[in-house]
Amino acid sequence: MRLVLAICALCGALGFAAPAFADSSTVDPTAVQLAQNSQFANLLGQSAYKDLPVETPKPADSTATLKLTAVVATGAIKNIADPISWTVVRKAEGGIPQSVIARDKSPAPTFKLPPGKYIVEGIWKAIVVQRDVDVPAGKPHTELFNYNAGTISLRMIPYSGASPITTAVKWDLYFMRKGSGANLQDNDKLFTVVAPTQQFSLPAGNYVVRASYGGTSADLVMPIEAGHSYKYTINLYSAQVTFNAAGADKTTIWQVLRAKPDGDGQRRMVASQTGASPTFLLREGKYIVRVATGDLHGEQAFDVKAAKNSTVKVKLQ
C-alpha cells in the first residue's frame, strides 16, 4: 500500500521532512496569503489532477463500490467529519490516458466505479494525500486515509501576566530546514495568516512560526507529533516606549535600531515611524533611536525591560 504526500518526493530530494500545510479555516480567507515565492506554492492544497479531463463511467460498467474514510492520525477515536476534497483518477493503461472518474467533498463518500486500478487523492485542510487503490468487483472496498497530523493552537501576549492580544497578529509558517536554525528562507514559507489567534493542522515534522505584532516579532520552533494537540502562548517580552524631542513635529522620522551591530558591522533597524511623539512596542533589549527632522538630527541609546513602559527624550542638534 502506498501513501504519499503530494510533494514528499521533492522534499526528500531537498533533504527535509515531508511537507505540512496550514489550516487556514479558522480565519477570514481574505486574511490568508499563500507564500507565492515558495518553491511549493503551486502544490499547497491544490489537486494534482485539477486539469485532467473528466470521464463519467456508464452505470452498467460501475459494478464496484469504493468507500472512503479518513483519520487525523493513527489511533484516532473518530473519523474526520470535516469536508475533504476527494478526486478519483483512473490510471493510464493500455493506451488509455488518465482521467478523473469522480469528485466529492463529503468526509466519507461512496463511489460506484468500474473495477480497476485508481489513484485516490484526498485534500483535508490543505494537506494533500494520494494513494493507489485497486477496486474489485462485488464486495464494497473501503480505504482509510491517515493524514498523520497534529494540531497547533497559537496566541500571543505582549509580556508575562498580560492578557492575550485580540487584534491582528501576523503568523508566518515555514518549513524548518535541517541545520537552518533561525535563518529562515523566503522559499521555505508556506502561508502568511493575519488574525489574533491561529490554528495549524500539520503532518508530523518540524516547523517554525514567526509571529509579528506592532513592529516586533518572535519565532517559535514547533516539533509536531501525529495525533497530538499543542497550545502555545508566545510571549513578546515587550514594552511600550514613547519618544519625544524639542523641535519634533509630524514630519519627524524616528528609527529604532539594535544597539549591537550585526556581523557586517551595521546596526539592524527594527522599527520606524513618522510623527511628533511616536510610541513603539519593542522587545526587551538594548537599542538606539535615531531622529531626523529638517536639518536637525539626534541619537540616543536606551534599554527596554519587559512590561516596563517608558519615555525616551532625544536632544536634536
Backbone bond lengths (Angstrom), bond angles and torsions (degrees), N, CA, C in turn:
res aa  C-N    CA-C-N  psi(-1)  N-CA   C-N-CA  omega(-1)  CA-C   N-CA-C  phi
1 M - - - 1.458 - - 1.515 108.94 -
2 R 1.320 117.25 133.13 1.462 121.30 -176.19 1.520 109.69 -112.82
3 L 1.319 116.31 125.63 1.460 122.03 177.82 1.513 107.37 -127.61
4 V 1.325 117.29 118.87 1.462 119.61 -176.50 1.513 110.16 -135.25
5 L 1.350 115.64 147.65 1.451 120.02 165.32 1.508 106.87 -81.20
6 A 1.312 116.49 151.85 1.457 120.46 -171.33 1.504 113.16 -58.23
7 I 1.325 118.74 -28.45 1.454 118.09 -176.36 1.519 112.07 -123.57
8 C 1.347 118.31 23.40 1.450 119.25 -177.11 1.513 112.01 -66.50
9 A 1.334 117.29 -33.25 1.461 118.74 179.01 1.517 110.90 -63.89
10 L 1.323 116.09 -40.70 1.454 120.50 178.41 1.513 110.38 -65.96
11 C 1.352 116.73 -40.24 1.462 119.91 179.56 1.512 110.94 -63.12
12 G 1.334 117.07 -42.49 1.447 119.85 179.39 1.512 111.56 -60.38
13 A 1.329 115.63 -38.72 1.453 119.48 179.97 1.516 111.78 -65.33
14 L 1.333 116.45 -28.06 1.456 120.26 -178.63 1.520 111.95 -93.03
15 G 1.336 118.27 -6.05 1.447 120.30 172.31 1.516 116.44 90.79
16 F 1.343 118.25 25.01 1.461 118.30 174.28 1.516 110.16 -141.59
17 A 1.318 115.34 171.66 1.459 121.78 -169.36 1.515 112.36 -65.89
18 A 1.345 114.84 163.91 1.461 120.65 177.40 1.519 110.13 -55.45
19 P 1.342 117.98 147.69 1.458 121.24 -167.70 1.517 114.63 -76.71
20 A 1.318 113.63 162.74 1.454 121.65 175.15 1.510 108.99 -128.06
21 F 1.311 115.40 154.59 1.455 118.80 -178.65 1.516 109.81 -132.63
22 A 1.316 115.60 146.52 1.465 120.79 -174.73 1.515 111.32 -72.46
23 D 1.314 114.22 144.38 1.461 120.92 170.52 1.523 106.52 -92.90
24 S 1.314 116.50 102.61 1.460 120.00 -176.52 1.527 112.17 -97.56
25 S 1.323 116.83 14.42 1.457 119.68 -173.51 1.521 113.07 -71.91
26 T 1.348 118.02 -11.92 1.455 119.39 -175.85 1.518 112.32 -90.43
27 V 1.320 119.23 0.70 1.459 121.00 -177.94 1.522 110.02 -130.27
28 D 1.333 114.62 164.76 1.459 120.72 174.68 1.526 109.17 -58.77
29 P 1.340 118.93 127.16 1.470 120.04 -178.45 1.522 113.59 -56.10
30 T 1.332 117.86 -26.38 1.462 119.27 -179.81 1.515 111.28 -69.86
31 A 1.340 117.48 -15.24 1.459 120.69 -179.41 1.517 112.09 -93.49
32 V 1.331 116.66 2.67 1.458 121.02 -177.79 1.521 109.61 -111.36
33 Q 1.321 115.89 129.63 1.454 120.56 177.98 1.520 109.53 -123.00
34 L 1.308 116.68 127.83 1.447 120.83 172.03 1.521 108.45 -71.17
35 A 1.321 116.41 136.66 1.461 119.93 179.64 1.532 108.81 -72.74
36 Q 1.326 116.27 94.26 1.456 121.33 -173.30 1.535 112.70 -64.38
37 N 1.339 116.77 -22.36 1.452 119.02 179.44 1.529 111.79 -85.58
38 S 1.337 116.89 -2.82 1.461 119.53 179.30 1.524 109.96 -67.63
39 Q 1.340 115.65 141.11 1.463 119.63 177.30 1.524 111.66 -65.78
40 F 1.342 117.68 -12.39 1.457 121.78 179.47 1.518 112.04 -110.26
41 A 1.339 118.04 13.63 1.470 121.34 -172.17 1.522 112.57 -56.19
42 N 1.322 118.27 -35.76 1.463 120.20 -176.21 1.518 112.97 -78.48
43 L 1.324 117.38 -5.69 1.456 120.27 -176.68 1.518 113.48 -112.22
44 L 1.322 117.53 -8.41 1.448 119.88 -174.70 1.524 111.13 -70.51
45 G 1.318 115.73 106.70 1.454 120.31 175.38 1.506 114.52 69.93
46 Q 1.325 119.10 12.94 1.454 121.46 -178.87 1.523 110.62 -109.42
47 S 1.312 115.58 145.72 1.454 120.04 179.13 1.517 110.79 -71.62
48 A 1.320 115.24 135.72 1.463 120.36 175.62 1.518 111.09 -71.65
49 Y 1.336 116.77 -10.22 1.470 121.01 -173.43 1.529 111.90 -119.47
50 K 1.327 116.95 20.05 1.461 119.65 -175.63 1.522 113.30 -65.92
51 D 1.337 117.45 -22.65 1.462 120.32 -177.72 1.524 113.52 -99.95
52 L 1.343 117.18 1.14 1.461 119.55 179.41 1.529 110.74 -73.25
53 P 1.329 117.74 149.02 1.470 120.00 175.22 1.523 110.50 -65.84
54 V 1.334 115.45 151.81 1.464 121.33 179.63 1.520 109.20 -101.55
55 E 1.317 115.96 132.51 1.467 121.79 179.90 1.526 108.55 -127.04
56 T 1.310 116.38 123.93 1.467 120.37 179.64 1.528 109.14 -96.67
57 P 1.337 117.94 114.62 1.471 119.35 -178.34 1.530 112.21 -68.28
58 K 1.302 115.92 154.12 1.461 120.53 178.17 1.529 109.84 -70.68
59 P 1.340 117.61 139.37 1.471 120.23 178.98 1.528 112.84 -54.97
60 A 1.326 116.72 -36.19 1.472 119.46 -178.42 1.522 111.60 -65.83
61 D 1.340 117.33 -27.13 1.470 121.36 -179.85 1.523 112.58 -87.22
62 S 1.334 116.92 -14.12 1.473 121.07 -173.57 1.518 110.23 -89.66
63 T 1.319 115.14 74.93 1.465 121.41 -176.97 1.529 112.72 -99.39
64 A 1.329 117.11 3.19 1.466 121.27 179.32 1.529 109.10 -111.99
65 T 1.328 115.61 152.36 1.461 121.27 -179.18 1.527 109.64 -124.10
66 L 1.321 115.83 128.38 1.461 121.60 177.89 1.526 109.22 -118.30
67 K 1.335 115.78 123.06 1.457 121.89 176.58 1.525 108.82 -110.90
68 L 1.330 116.67 135.55 1.465 122.00 -177.64 1.518 110.95 -121.25
69 T 1.315 115.81 134.42 1.457 122.18 172.32 1.526 107.76 -137.07
70 A 1.327 116.86 169.34 1.461 119.99 -177.60 1.518 110.89 -150.55
71 V 1.347 114.98 151.31 1.461 122.02 175.11 1.524 108.71 -128.99
72 V 1.323 114.80 156.16 1.464 119.80 178.05 1.516 110.25 -68.83
73 A 1.349 117.08 -41.26 1.466 121.30 -177.89 1.520 109.14 -158.68
74 T 1.322 116.56 165.62 1.455 122.11 177.60 1.525 110.07 -57.62
75 G 1.317 116.40 133.90 1.455 120.73 178.95 1.515 114.57 88.58
76 A 1.330 117.55 0.77 1.468 120.57 179.35 1.525 110.00 -60.68
77 I 1.327 116.11 136.04 1.465 120.75 -178.01 1.527 111.12 -72.15
78 K 1.325 116.25 -37.04 1.464 120.49 -177.56 1.522 110.55 -119.90
79 N 1.322 114.63 151.25 1.462 119.77 173.04 1.528 109.85 -74.10
80 I 1.310 116.10 160.14 1.463 121.11 177.35 1.521 109.43 -64.68
81 A 1.333 116.10 131.59 1.465 121.28 178.85 1.526 111.81 -107.29
82 D 1.333 117.31 -3.24 1.461 121.04 178.35 1.527 110.31 -76.17
83 P 1.331 117.74 160.62 1.469 119.93 174.34 1.532 111.46 -60.15
84 I 1.303 115.56 141.16 1.468 123.07 175.30 1.524 107.17 -129.81
85 S 1.313 117.13 133.42 1.469 120.85 178.17 1.527 108.64 -88.87
86 W 1.337 116.00 105.31 1.466 122.30 -178.43 1.522 109.68 -98.35
87 T 1.318 115.90 139.08 1.463 121.85 172.33 1.522 108.12 -132.72
88 V 1.329 116.64 125.63 1.462 122.49 177.64 1.528 108.04 -105.82
89 V 1.325 115.70 121.08 1.460 121.74 -174.46 1.524 110.03 -117.12
90 R 1.329 116.37 127.77 1.459 119.94 174.17 1.523 108.74 -76.48
91 K 1.326 116.70 131.74 1.462 120.76 -179.43 1.524 110.32 -70.29
92 A 1.331 114.67 150.37 1.465 119.90 175.10 1.527 108.34 -69.86
93 E 1.329 115.66 130.34 1.460 119.42 -176.89 1.520 109.84 -159.48
94 G 1.331 115.75 136.88 1.461 120.64 176.58 1.513 113.45 59.28
95 G 1.305 116.60 36.04 1.463 120.17 179.33 1.509 114.28 83.41
96 I 1.325 117.26 -4.12 1.467 121.45 178.33 1.531 108.05 -90.91
97 P 1.324 118.90 124.24 1.464 121.01 -176.38 1.523 112.85 -74.25
98 Q 1.329 115.79 166.03 1.455 121.13 174.54 1.525 110.55 -60.35
99 S 1.321 115.24 147.78 1.460 119.65 172.60 1.522 108.85 -155.54
100 V 1.326 115.87 155.05 1.459 121.26 177.68 1.523 108.81 -81.44
101 I 1.324 115.96 123.76 1.462 121.07 -178.90 1.525 111.19 -93.48
102 A 1.333 116.55 -33.04 1.469 118.66 -177.24 1.524 110.30 -160.27
103 R 1.335 115.15 153.72 1.463 122.80 173.32 1.528 108.70 -136.93
104 D 1.329 115.46 151.88 1.463 120.02 178.25 1.526 108.50 -160.60
105 K 1.336 117.34 154.41 1.459 120.79 179.99 1.526 113.01 -121.99
106 S 1.317 116.98 11.01 1.460 119.19 177.54 1.533 109.65 -83.19
107 P 1.342 119.05 157.49 1.462 119.98 -177.07 1.521 114.52 -69.33
108 A 1.345 117.64 -25.83 1.467 120.00 -177.00 1.531 110.18 -141.73
109 P 1.333 118.17 72.66 1.466 120.34 -176.50 1.531 112.98 -80.55
110 T 1.302 114.86 163.86 1.467 122.84 172.22 1.516 108.10 -124.68
111 F 1.329 116.49 130.84 1.460 121.97 -178.47 1.527 110.03 -117.99
112 K 1.331 116.26 138.01 1.464 122.46 168.88 1.518 107.32 -96.77
113 L 1.362 116.65 120.96 1.462 122.09 -172.51 1.522 110.79 -136.29
114 P 1.327 116.91 157.49 1.461 119.17 167.26 1.529 108.81 -66.66
115 P 1.328 119.57 141.47 1.468 120.11 177.06 1.532 109.95 -55.97
116 G 1.325 116.37 142.87 1.460 118.34 178.32 1.513 112.45 157.23
117 K 1.343 113.51 -170.11 1.466 121.16 -177.45 1.529 110.25 -99.99
118 Y 1.330 115.02 133.94 1.461 120.85 -176.30 1.534 110.49 -135.33
119 I 1.313 114.88 162.75 1.458 122.27 164.95 1.518 105.87 -110.25
120 V 1.323 116.22 127.98 1.463 120.68 177.52 1.527 107.98 -112.82
121 E 1.312 115.01 128.17 1.467 121.75 178.53 1.523 108.69 -115.82
122 G 1.343 116.05 132.27 1.460 121.06 176.60 1.517 110.13 -127.25
123 I 1.327 116.89 125.36 1.467 121.52 179.72 1.522 108.59 -113.07
124 W 1.337 114.83 113.79 1.461 121.86 179.53 1.521 108.57 -121.07
125 K 1.343 116.27 122.20 1.468 121.35 -179.09 1.521 111.70 47.58
126 A 1.319 116.35 42.75 1.462 124.92 176.91 1.524 113.66 72.37
127 I 1.333 118.79 5.56 1.470 120.71 172.92 1.524 107.33 -90.12
128 V 1.323 116.14 124.44 1.459 121.62 -175.55 1.529 109.91 -102.45
129 V 1.333 116.55 122.06 1.467 122.07 177.58 1.523 108.63 -126.01
130 Q 1.325 115.51 135.60 1.465 120.86 178.34 1.525 109.63 -125.12
131 R 1.333 115.73 149.58 1.466 119.97 -179.41 1.529 109.80 -150.66
132 D 1.327 115.61 141.46 1.469 121.65 170.84 1.533 108.62 -78.63
133 V 1.319 116.69 133.91 1.469 121.04 -177.75 1.520 109.19 -134.71
134 D 1.315 115.98 130.39 1.470 122.28 175.35 1.527 107.13 -104.54
135 V 1.331 117.00 113.07 1.467 121.76 -174.30 1.532 108.90 -103.49
136 P 1.342 117.57 112.07 1.468 120.55 -179.42 1.521 112.13 -86.66
137 A 1.300 115.77 162.72 1.460 120.18 173.77 1.524 109.55 -75.43
138 G 1.323 115.35 160.79 1.461 119.52 175.88 1.509 112.59 92.13
139 K 1.336 116.07 -120.27 1.464 121.67 -174.30 1.527 111.24 -59.55
140 P 1.345 118.65 134.72 1.468 120.88 179.32 1.534 111.90 -56.51
141 H 1.313 115.08 139.79 1.463 121.72 -179.36 1.534 108.73 -106.22
142 T 1.337 116.18 128.95 1.467 121.38 -178.12 1.520 110.45 -112.23
143 E 1.323 116.89 134.69 1.468 123.04 176.41 1.527 108.68 -121.05
144 L 1.340 115.61 129.30 1.456 121.67 176.99 1.529 108.71 -103.88
145 F 1.320 116.82 119.87 1.469 122.01 177.36 1.533 109.15 -92.46
146 N 1.328 115.84 129.91 1.462 121.79 178.61 1.528 108.26 -111.11
147 Y 1.334 116.39 116.80 1.470 119.95 -177.47 1.526 113.16 -86.22
148 N 1.337 117.03 -4.52 1.464 120.98 170.70 1.526 111.18 49.55
149 A 1.339 116.25 45.74 1.458 120.74 -169.73 1.523 112.69 -116.88
150 G 1.318 114.90 156.50 1.455 123.34 170.83 1.517 108.67 -124.24
151 T 1.320 116.54 169.45 1.469 121.20 -176.57 1.520 110.59 -125.16
152 I 1.328 115.54 133.92 1.462 122.93 176.91 1.521 108.60 -115.93
153 S 1.332 117.22 126.86 1.467 121.82 174.11 1.532 108.11 -111.64
154 L 1.338 116.61 131.54 1.460 121.64 -172.61 1.518 112.11 -125.54
155 R 1.316 115.30 141.30 1.450 122.10 168.95 1.527 107.38 -144.29
156 M 1.329 116.83 172.61 1.454 120.34 -175.15 1.519 110.58 -136.80
157 I 1.348 115.65 144.12 1.464 121.93 171.10 1.529 107.97 -124.29
158 P 1.347 118.54 147.79 1.465 119.87 -179.43 1.525 112.58 -73.17
159 Y 1.349 116.78 -29.11 1.467 121.39 178.83 1.524 108.08 -164.02
160 S 1.333 116.50 165.83 1.466 121.75 -177.16 1.518 111.05 -58.20
161 G 1.339 116.39 132.21 1.448 122.05 179.05 1.511 114.31 89.53
162 A 1.322 117.95 -10.79 1.463 121.24 -179.58 1.528 110.57 -80.47
163 S 1.322 115.68 157.81 1.461 120.67 174.74 1.521 110.05 -71.92
164 P 1.335 118.01 152.03 1.470 120.31 177.75 1.521 111.89 -58.84
165 I 1.306 116.04 146.04 1.462 122.29 178.27 1.527 109.18 -68.14
166 T 1.338 116.57 133.40 1.467 121.16 -176.64 1.522 112.86 -112.17
167 T 1.330 117.47 1.75 1.459 120.72 174.86 1.520 109.26 -105.49
168 A 1.322 116.50 178.85 1.460 121.70 -168.18 1.524 113.41 -62.04
169 V 1.332 115.36 126.42 1.463 124.15 171.38 1.526 106.99 -112.92
170 K 1.309 116.96 141.34 1.463 121.21 177.26 1.526 108.86 -94.75
171 W 1.337 116.17 120.23 1.463 122.19 179.86 1.527 108.59 -110.69
172 D 1.326 117.24 116.21 1.468 122.22 176.69 1.519 108.64 -106.72
173 L 1.331 116.71 121.85 1.460 122.08 -178.88 1.524 110.22 -100.52
174 Y 1.348 116.22 130.45 1.462 122.36 -177.76 1.526 110.64 -126.50
175 F 1.333 115.86 151.25 1.452 120.16 160.44 1.523 107.36 -65.59
176 M 1.322 118.33 146.83 1.456 121.25 171.20 1.515 107.37 -101.23
177 R 1.316 115.39 104.02 1.454 121.22 -178.96 1.531 109.59 -78.74
178 K 1.331 117.34 139.35 1.460 121.14 -179.14 1.519 111.03 -56.17
179 G 1.334 115.06 129.76 1.458 120.02 176.45 1.508 115.01 78.69
180 S 1.348 117.43 1.98 1.461 118.93 -176.01 1.521 112.41 -79.71
181 G 1.357 117.46 -24.75 1.453 120.59 -178.01 1.514 110.73 58.63
182 A 1.346 115.77 -130.69 1.468 120.55 -179.11 1.520 112.03 -88.20
183 N 1.332 117.40 3.20 1.462 121.28 -177.61 1.525 109.91 -85.57
184 L 1.323 116.25 81.52 1.458 121.61 -177.43 1.522 109.98 -78.52
185 Q 1.333 115.96 137.76 1.458 121.95 -178.53 1.524 110.00 -104.90
186 D 1.329 115.98 140.79 1.466 120.35 -179.28 1.522 112.00 -58.65
187 N 1.332 117.09 -36.91 1.462 118.08 -176.70 1.524 112.92 -80.12
188 D 1.344 117.21 2.48 1.461 121.13 171.50 1.529 111.58 -98.93
189 K 1.330 116.78 -2.32 1.465 119.88 -179.71 1.522 110.29 -77.34
190 L 1.337 114.94 137.55 1.463 120.36 179.60 1.517 112.01 -101.76
191 F 1.324 116.55 -53.69 1.449 120.31 -176.13 1.522 110.96 -139.55
192 T 1.323 115.19 152.95 1.458 122.78 164.69 1.519 107.35 -117.90
193 V 1.329 116.59 122.80 1.450 122.61 -179.29 1.522 108.66 -121.12
194 V 1.325 117.16 133.65 1.467 121.56 178.12 1.523 108.00 -114.92
195 A 1.330 115.89 111.34 1.464 121.80 -177.34 1.527 108.10 -169.29
196 P 1.337 118.89 155.56 1.467 120.23 178.76 1.532 113.19 -61.03
197 T 1.325 116.05 -39.75 1.467 121.94 176.70 1.524 107.78 -132.03
198 Q 1.330 116.36 165.35 1.457 118.17 -179.70 1.522 109.96 -152.92
199 Q 1.324 115.42 149.94 1.458 122.71 175.84 1.522 108.80 -125.51
200 F 1.336 116.10 132.92 1.457 122.07 177.45 1.520 109.44 -117.61
201 S 1.329 117.78 130.98 1.461 122.89 169.81 1.517 106.79 -103.80
202 L 1.342 116.79 119.37 1.456 121.71 -169.84 1.520 111.09 -137.50
203 P 1.327 118.34 141.78 1.464 120.16 171.41 1.526 110.44 -62.93
204 A 1.327 115.93 156.52 1.459 120.70 -178.41 1.523 110.32 -54.16
205 G 1.328 115.83 137.73 1.462 120.69 -178.82 1.511 110.01 157.78
206 N 1.310 115.92 -166.93 1.459 121.81 -178.80 1.525 110.43 -118.90
207 Y 1.309 115.80 132.39 1.455 122.35 -176.42 1.526 109.43 -138.22
208 V 1.316 115.66 168.33 1.462 121.84 175.64 1.518 107.74 -131.99
209 V 1.333 116.84 134.85 1.451 120.60 170.69 1.523 107.58 -114.69
210 R 1.314 115.81 132.36 1.469 121.96 174.79 1.526 107.36 -105.35
211 A 1.328 116.17 115.34 1.460 122.03 -178.43 1.519 109.05 -102.97
212 S 1.330 116.69 126.36 1.468 121.74 -176.46 1.518 110.02 -124.25
213 Y 1.346 114.12 137.65 1.462 119.26 -179.77 1.520 109.03 -155.39
214 G 1.318 116.72 132.82 1.452 120.80 174.95 1.507 114.39 58.25
215 G 1.335 117.07 30.71 1.451 120.25 178.08 1.515 114.49 87.21
216 T 1.340 118.20 0.48 1.462 120.56 177.43 1.523 109.26 -126.07
217 S 1.327 117.10 160.78 1.468 119.93 -173.86 1.520 110.85 -146.09
218 A 1.325 115.60 162.40 1.460 123.18 176.89 1.514 108.18 -144.86
219 D 1.341 117.04 143.55 1.458 122.92 179.67 1.522 110.18 -103.96
220 L 1.326 115.57 141.66 1.457 121.39 176.60 1.522 108.84 -127.69
221 V 1.338 116.93 120.43 1.465 121.80 173.71 1.521 107.84 -80.49
222 M 1.334 116.48 130.13 1.458 120.80 -172.81 1.528 110.76 -123.01
223 P 1.343 118.57 92.95 1.471 119.68 169.95 1.528 108.46 -77.80
224 I 1.319 116.67 129.30 1.466 120.92 -174.11 1.514 110.17 -123.09
225 E 1.328 115.82 130.17 1.457 122.21 173.41 1.523 109.22 -105.33
226 A 1.313 115.90 140.75 1.464 120.41 -179.68 1.523 110.28 -60.39
227 G 1.342 115.23 137.57 1.448 120.89 176.91 1.512 114.91 85.20
228 H 1.340 117.02 -0.33 1.457 120.37 -179.05 1.521 110.61 -106.84
229 S 1.326 115.80 148.93 1.463 122.08 174.42 1.523 108.59 -115.27
230 Y 1.316 115.78 137.61 1.459 121.38 -177.03 1.526 109.00 -126.49
231 K 1.321 115.48 142.63 1.462 121.32 174.52 1.529 108.22 -124.29
232 Y 1.335 115.80 122.61 1.455 120.90 -179.37 1.522 110.50 -122.49
233 T 1.315 114.98 139.30 1.456 121.56 169.73 1.522 107.36 -113.50
234 I 1.319 116.63 115.41 1.461 121.37 -179.29 1.527 109.37 -85.71
235 N 1.309 115.61 124.20 1.463 121.89 -179.73 1.526 108.60 -100.61
236 L 1.326 116.42 118.77 1.468 119.82 178.79 1.528 113.00 -76.56
237 Y 1.341 117.43 -13.20 1.475 120.44 -176.20 1.520 109.45 46.44
238 S 1.310 115.71 55.43 1.464 120.72 -171.34 1.522 112.09 -121.63
239 A 1.328 114.98 174.50 1.454 122.84 174.74 1.517 108.62 -155.00
240 Q 1.319 116.52 161.31 1.458 121.22 177.31 1.531 109.64 -89.12
241 V 1.326 115.00 133.80 1.462 121.21 177.46 1.527 107.85 -123.15
242 T 1.326 115.95 124.15 1.462 121.97 178.01 1.525 109.24 -105.14
243 F 1.324 116.45 135.62 1.466 121.92 -178.09 1.528 110.08 -113.72
244 N 1.314 115.38 144.81 1.451 119.35 170.70 1.519 109.87 -149.35
245 A 1.329 115.37 160.55 1.461 122.00 -179.55 1.520 108.73 -157.98
246 A 1.332 116.48 140.37 1.469 120.80 175.91 1.524 108.93 -63.78
247 G 1.335 116.30 127.34 1.459 120.90 -178.42 1.510 114.14 96.40
248 A 1.329 118.27 -7.02 1.470 120.97 178.15 1.516 110.37 -74.31
249 D 1.333 116.19 146.22 1.463 121.40 176.79 1.523 109.18 -140.83
250 K 1.325 116.38 -169.35 1.468 119.63 -174.15 1.523 112.90 -67.36
251 T 1.348 118.56 -12.36 1.470 120.94 178.91 1.527 112.47 -97.43
252 T 1.324 117.47 -0.13 1.465 121.26 -177.69 1.529 110.56 -69.00
253 I 1.329 116.04 135.95 1.471 122.33 -179.11 1.528 108.92 -103.10
254 W 1.327 115.73 127.11 1.461 122.81 179.51 1.532 108.43 -116.29
255 Q 1.310 117.20 128.51 1.465 122.70 177.73 1.518 109.44 -125.53
256 V 1.343 116.04 126.87 1.460 121.58 177.83 1.520 108.63 -104.29
257 L 1.344 116.27 126.44 1.461 122.58 -177.38 1.519 110.03 -124.74
258 R 1.330 115.28 152.19 1.452 120.23 172.20 1.525 109.41 -63.45
259 A 1.332 117.15 138.26 1.461 119.96 -179.72 1.526 111.36 -68.71
260 K 1.341 116.32 -35.17 1.462 120.61 -178.94 1.522 109.98 -87.78
261 P 1.354 117.96 123.57 1.467 120.07 179.72 1.531 111.82 -65.39
262 D 1.330 115.90 153.31 1.463 121.55 173.05 1.522 109.87 -73.94
263 G 1.321 115.91 -177.39 1.456 120.72 -178.28 1.518 114.04 -60.37
264 D 1.338 117.27 -24.93 1.460 120.51 179.42 1.525 112.93 -86.19
265 G 1.354 115.80 3.65 1.458 119.89 178.67 1.514 114.26 86.67
266 Q 1.347 117.16 -1.24 1.460 121.30 -178.84 1.526 109.92 -100.96
267 R 1.326 115.64 144.20 1.464 120.50 174.57 1.535 109.61 -80.92
268 R 1.320 116.07 135.15 1.455 120.62 -177.90 1.522 110.17 -85.77
269 M 1.334 116.76 129.07 1.457 121.10 176.56 1.519 109.46 -79.08
270 V 1.322 116.70 130.62 1.460 120.46 -177.78 1.517 112.56 -106.38
271 A 1.352 117.46 -20.92 1.467 119.63 -179.43 1.521 109.19 -164.86
272 S 1.323 116.05 155.39 1.460 120.81 175.77 1.525 109.04 -150.58
273 Q 1.326 115.65 151.00 1.453 121.78 176.86 1.520 109.15 -149.93
274 T 1.316 115.14 160.95 1.462 121.76 172.87 1.520 108.46 -118.91
275 G 1.349 116.29 129.95 1.460 119.72 -179.93 1.508 111.07 162.02
276 A 1.327 115.81 172.68 1.463 120.56 -176.31 1.528 112.17 -75.71
277 S 1.335 117.12 -38.50 1.467 120.26 -177.41 1.531 109.06 -151.31
278 P 1.333 117.14 76.60 1.470 120.26 -173.75 1.526 112.27 -77.49
279 T 1.333 114.93 160.02 1.464 122.79 174.44 1.523 108.87 -120.32
280 F 1.325 116.28 131.53 1.455 122.70 179.62 1.523 109.74 -115.79
281 L 1.334 117.05 146.30 1.457 122.29 167.96 1.520 106.41 -97.57
282 L 1.324 117.64 117.11 1.467 122.11 -173.46 1.519 110.70 -128.50
283 R 1.317 115.19 145.48 1.454 120.74 176.17 1.524 110.20 -72.99
284 E 1.320 115.38 155.23 1.459 121.12 177.97 1.528 110.34 -55.27
285 G 1.328 116.57 132.60 1.455 120.14 179.47 1.510 112.28 158.48
286 K 1.338 115.62 -171.44 1.461 122.76 -179.38 1.530 109.46 -107.47
287 Y 1.351 115.49 135.52 1.455 121.15 -174.14 1.530 110.83 -138.67
288 I 1.327 112.96 170.22 1.461 122.77 169.85 1.521 107.24 -131.45
289 V 1.331 117.60 135.56 1.448 120.58 173.99 1.522 108.40 -108.15
290 R 1.319 116.85 134.93 1.453 123.33 176.46 1.527 108.49 -115.45
291 V 1.328 115.45 134.36 1.457 121.01 -174.13 1.519 109.13 -126.32
292 A 1.344 115.63 139.55 1.468 120.75 177.35 1.519 108.81 -142.24
293 T 1.343 115.55 129.62 1.463 121.20 175.27 1.520 107.81 -149.01
294 G 1.306 116.83 112.14 1.461 120.80 -175.54 1.519 110.25 61.30
295 D 1.356 116.40 -125.45 1.463 121.07 178.69 1.519 111.88 -92.23
296 L 1.312 118.37 3.31 1.458 122.04 -177.80 1.526 110.73 -96.38
297 H 1.336 115.43 141.51 1.455 121.45 178.82 1.521 109.08 -139.59
298 G 1.329 116.40 154.14 1.455 120.45 176.24 1.516 110.83 -157.08
299 E 1.323 115.51 160.17 1.470 121.53 179.83 1.512 108.52 -148.30
300 Q 1.343 116.71 138.20 1.457 120.35 -177.40 1.534 109.72 -147.45
301 A 1.320 116.17 131.72 1.458 121.35 174.04 1.525 109.42 -83.69
302 F 1.337 116.96 147.68 1.465 120.65 177.90 1.519 109.85 -157.88
303 D 1.324 116.46 160.44 1.461 123.41 178.16 1.520 109.78 -113.22
304 V 1.318 115.89 150.64 1.465 122.13 174.70 1.521 108.60 -119.92
305 K 1.331 115.95 127.82 1.453 122.76 174.19 1.526 108.28 -111.63
306 A 1.322 116.89 133.08 1.459 120.97 -178.49 1.520 111.08 -53.83
307 A 1.334 115.69 134.88 1.470 124.65 177.22 1.521 113.37 70.14
308 K 1.339 118.77 4.68 1.464 122.11 -179.76 1.529 108.75 -110.32
309 N 1.324 116.87 91.33 1.460 120.27 177.21 1.530 109.86 -65.55
310 S 1.322 116.30 147.17 1.465 119.23 -175.25 1.524 110.68 -149.89
311 T 1.341 114.80 168.48 1.458 122.48 175.77 1.526 108.40 -124.32
312 V 1.323 116.64 134.25 1.460 122.25 179.71 1.514 109.01 -118.72
313 K 1.319 115.76 126.25 1.463 121.51 177.91 1.531 109.31 -100.12
314 V 1.315 116.23 136.67 1.457 121.84 -178.28 1.542 108.68 -120.33
315 K 1.323 116.13 134.92 1.460 121.15 177.58 1.520 108.97 -92.75
316 L 1.332 116.68 125.98 1.463 121.79 179.63 1.508 110.54 -97.83
317 Q 1.312 115.62 142.02 1.469 121.56 -179.95 1.521 109.52 -131.97
